[in-house]
Amino acid sequence: MNSSFWHQKQARRWLYQLALLLGLGLLLAWLLSNTLANMKARGIQSGFDFLWANAGFDIGESMIAFDSSEPYWRAFWVGLLNTLRVSVVGIAFCTILGTLIGVGRVSNNALARGMGYAYTELFRNVPVLLQLLIWYVLLVEFMPDSQSPLHFNDWFYLSKNGISFPIPVWDASVPGLVWDVPVWLDGEITQGISLTPEFLAITLGLSFYTSAFVAEVVRAGIVSVPRGQLEAAKSIGLSNWQTTRQVLLPQAMRVIIPPLTNQYLNLTKNSSLAVAIGYPDLVSISNTALNQTGRAVECIALIMAVYLCLSLGTSALMNAFNQRMAIRER
């Protein structure tokens, strides 16, 4: 190898990283081989062939059709979709709520500042698992009975079974969209869309908890912008909206996006606590599969791989958004 190669900093960096990856790969291969050998010696079955066997259990809440005769891989797919459902809705809700609270924290209104401060201190200092349990108890104990739900104009129904509301659907026979309205009959609600207490509890708990941290991130981003720039913007005749859009937000976003990514990752990973309230997310279904098949290593490996991919995907999207929002000098 040419001696000049060692004097190239970039080349050495790539070589060291390659050596590190190779070493980690060999270590993981040794650990896997040793684990499989020990399992075989003890008569413990291994492998992912169980994914094609009949699951033998039903899932109470699913975005796609599923029954007990279908294979385990489809049950895992249902769990993944349920996890994504909670994560996406929770991220959207906590972003909106956290932004409003964060803006209120720097408001000139003393009441808004005080309420924002009380909100952040309350929700971020109460353990998230406890918040999930509180929401679940409120929804299943203190809501109206399913036989006499609270309703609004026969469009919205609220009971211990959750909340039901209309959803727009496409009808080829009618131009445009029509509303699929929920119908209550003999204690059951059909049509429309229904959200179970488990989904509402996990979504509200994670959203309120994470929004408290998002509010602090937004507040920090806003106060990071030098006040002199805001005064300069007003001095040249920019309106409050123009100042916010053209001066405040572009600079604040550079501070907001990196820690905001961490909060999105935390929300996604905290969704695994849904097992505590019976929501059939990926972890809950994996636990059921583990208990039935005894494939602990495989089920845990699937959970780790899925959450790793979700975290890397979220980070990639937020990094791309961060690069797009970066201020470039001309």
N, C-alpha and C positions, 0 to 999 in steps of 0.2 A: 504494500500500500504506500502510495506517495506520502512522504513525510509532511508535505505541505497540507495534506488533508487534516492533520491534527492541529494545524494553526488556523483552521477555518471554524469560527465559533459556532456558526449555524450547523455545520456538518457534525461537529462533536455533540451538539445538543440533540440532534435527531438520532445519533448512534446510541447515546445514553438512554434515551427514551425507548428505543427499540430493545435494548438490552434489558431494561426494566420490565417491559411488557412480556418479553420472552421468559424472564425469570418468574413473573407472576403466573404466566400460563403453565409453566412446568410445575409450579407449586400447586395450582388448582387441579392439574391433571393427577398429581400424586395423591392429593387429598381425596379426589373422587374415586380413584382406583382403590385406595385403602378403605374408603367407606363401603364401596360395593363388595369388596372382598370380605369385610367383616359381616356385612348383611347376609351374604351368601353362606358364610360359615355358620350363622345362626338360623338359617332357614327362612330368612325374611325376603319376601319377594321384592323385586325392584324393577324399574322401567316405567315407561309412559304408555304401555299398551292398555292400561286400565281406562284411558280416555275414550276408548271406543266401546267400552262395555256399557250396559244399561245403567243409568244412574239410580233408578229405583226410588227416587224421592221427588216430591213436587216442590215448586217454588211459588211462594205466595204472591210475589209481585214481579212481573216480567214485562219488558218492552216488546218482546217477541213471543210467539207461541211456544209453549214448552209443556211436556208432560213426563211422567216418571219413566216411560219406556224409551226415552231418548238418551243418547250417550252422555258421558261425563263432559266431553269437550263442549257440548252445547250448553250444559249447565254452567261451565266456566264462562262461556261467552255471555250468558244471561247476567252473571255476576259482574263481568266487566262492563257491560252496558249500564247496569244499575250504578256502578261506581262512577262511570263517566257522566251519567245523568246528574248525580248529586254534585260532582265536581264542577261541571259547566254551569249549572244553575247557581251553585254557591259562589263561584268566582264572579259571575255577573252581578249577583245581588250584593255581595260584600264590597265590590268595587263602587257601585252606585251609592250605597249607604255610607261607606267609609269616606268617599269623596265629599259628600254633603256634611258629614260630621267634621272632617278635616277643615273644610272651608269655614264652618261655624266656629272652630277653635281659634281662628285668627280674625273673626269678625269684630267690628267695632261695637257690636251689640253685646252688652255684658251678660244678658240672659242667654244668648246663643253660645257665648264662650263657656259660661258655667255649665249649661246642659251638655255641651260637647265634652267638657272635662269630666263631668260625672259619668257620662256614658263610657268613655274610654277606660276610666279607672275601674268601673264596675265589671265590664265584660272581659277585659283582658286579664283581670286578676282572679277571676273565678275559673277553676279548672274546666276545660272544655267537656270532659266526660260528664261532669256534674251538670253542666248546662244542657247537654243532650238528654239526660235523665229528667231534668226539670221540664223541658219542653214536652217530652213524651208523656209524663204524668199529667200535665195540663191538658194535653190533647185527648187522652183516653179516659180521664177521670172527671174533668169539669166541663167538657163539651156536651151538648144535648144528646139524648139517646137517639139511636138510629131510627127508632120508630116515630120520633117526632123531631125531625131535624129543624134547625134554624134556617130559614130560607128568605131570599130577597127576590121578589117578583117572579118566583118560580124559575129563576135562572141560576142562582147560587144557593147551594145547600151545604150546611156545616153541621157535622155531628161527630160522634166518636169514631165513625168509620172514615173520617177525613173530610175533605172539601171537594165539591163537584161544581163545575162551571162549564159554560159553552165553549166550543172550539170551532173555528172556521174550517170548512171542508170544501173540496172542489166537487162540484156536481156538473157532469157534462150536459145534463138536460136543462140546466139553468145557467145563463151567462153569469160569470163571476163566481164569487164564493157565497156559500150559505152557512148558516149557523147550526151546528149539531147541539141542540139544547138538552140538558139532562132532564130525565123524567123520573119522578118518584112514585113508586107503586108498591103497595104492600110491604113497606119497610125496605125496599131495595131501590137503588138508583141505577138506571140504565141510560145509555147514550151519554153524550158530552164527554168530558174528561174528568177523572177522579184522581185525587192525590191522597195516599194513605197516611195515617198518623205517623207511621215509621219514617216515610219519606219526608214529611213536613218537619218532624222533629230533628232529623239529622241535617236537613238543609238549613233550617232556621238556626239551630245550635251552632253549626260551623260558620254560617254567614255572620251572625251577630258577634261571635267570638273573633273571627278574622277581621271583620270590619273595624273593630277597635284598633287593631294594629295598622290597618290600612289608613285610618284617620290620622294616626301619628305620622305615618310616612308622607301623607299629603301635606300635613301641617309643616313638617320639616322642609319639604320641597318648596313650599310657598315662602317661608321665612328665610330661605337660603338666597332668594333673589334680593340684591341690594336695593334698599328703599330709594336710593338716589335715582335708579333707573326708572322706577315707577313715577317719581316726581318729574323726571325729565320727559317721560312720555306724555304726562298731562300738560307740561309746559308748552309742548308743540301742538296741543289741541286734540290729542287722541281722546276718544271717549273711554268710559270705564270698560266697555266690552272690547274695544280695540286694544286697550292697554293689557287686558287679561289675555286676549288671544294672540297678540303679536309680541308682547314683551314678557309677561309673567309666565304663561304656560310653557313656551319653548325652553326657557331656562330652568323652570321648576321640574320639568319632565326628566331632565338629565339626572336629577337627584332622586326623583320618585321611582323611576322604572326599575333600577337594580334591586332595591329592597322590596318593591312590590312583587317582583318575581319570586322572592323567597316566601312571601305570604301566600302566593298562589300554590307553591309547592307544598307548604305546610297544610293548606286546606285539603289538597288532594290526598296527602298521606294521612291526615287526621280522619278522612272519610272511612278508614279501616275500623274506627271505633263504632261504626254502625252496627257491628255484631252485638253490642251491648243492649240495643233496643230492638233487635230482631229484624232489622232491615237486611234483605238478602243481597248484600254486596259481594264482591269477589272473595273477601276474607271469610265471610259467613259460609258461602257455598264451598270454599276450599276446606274449611273445618269439617263440614258434613262429609265431603268426599274422603278426607283423611280418616275420619272415624269409621267409615264403611269399608275402605280398601286397605288401610294401614300403610299407604304410600306416603309417609310423612315427608321424606326428603323431596320427593317429586312435587307434592302439593306446595310445600314451602318454596321450592325453587320457582314454581310457576308464579306464586305471589310476588316474589322478589323480582322476577324478570318483568312482570307487568308494571309494577310500580316504578322500576328503573326506567322502563320505556316511557311511561307517562311523565316522569320527572324530566327526562332528557328532551322529550317532545315539547313540554311546556317551556323549558329553558331556551330551546332553539327558537320557538316562536317569539318569546319575549326579547331575546337578543336581537332578532331581526327587526322587531319593532323599535328597540332601543337605537339601533343603527339608523333607522329611518328618521327617528326624532332628533338625532344628534345635530347640533348646530355646526354648520360648516362655514369656515371663513372663506370669503370670496376675494 
